[in-house]
């Protein structure tokens, strides 16, 4: 086989032999691809300039993943109660202003974003409490902290952000002075003791 190859190289040269081999492989590849991937399609021979054949190899494109969307259809009764306070009625054409508040868990990727979010929420709550004339000592009572932290299971940061409008370290110190610990603090204590 080597002697035949060397005879072809001697007769036609490396470049011509290489270009012709690439052409033959491309034609064979196209034929087999048509036979095994799409039996109903016709095979067309494509002539490609020799310069392109010399530098490029056939590329196989990866199939793209498509995202499926699901359409949801719902039947809404004529009157629907969303909560104790809000009832929607399609029979009454009167338009009323309704304030809807939603709570979403915000996903942060960076600890700086978490700190900035916490600080902004604390500042906003502090201003809100000052406008309402509430003092921090009125908010951080033993009953309130016990309810929010022990019964409802909220964190010190949540109390600072949603109720008090002060740093979470101040909420933690006040709660611990009153003998109130969050579930997270209790878990950490158990892990530290090893019991």
Secondary structure, 3 states (H helix, E strand, C coil): CHHHHHHHHHHHCHHHHHHHHHHHHHHHHHHHHHHHCCCCCCCCCCCCCHHHHHHCCCCCCCCCCCCCCCCCCCCCCCEEECCCCCEEECCCCCCCCCCCCCCCCCCCCCHHHHHHHHHHHHHHHHHHHHHHCCCHHHHCCHHHHHHHHHHCCCCHHHHHHHHHCCCHHHHHHHHHHCCCCCHHHHHHHHHHHCC
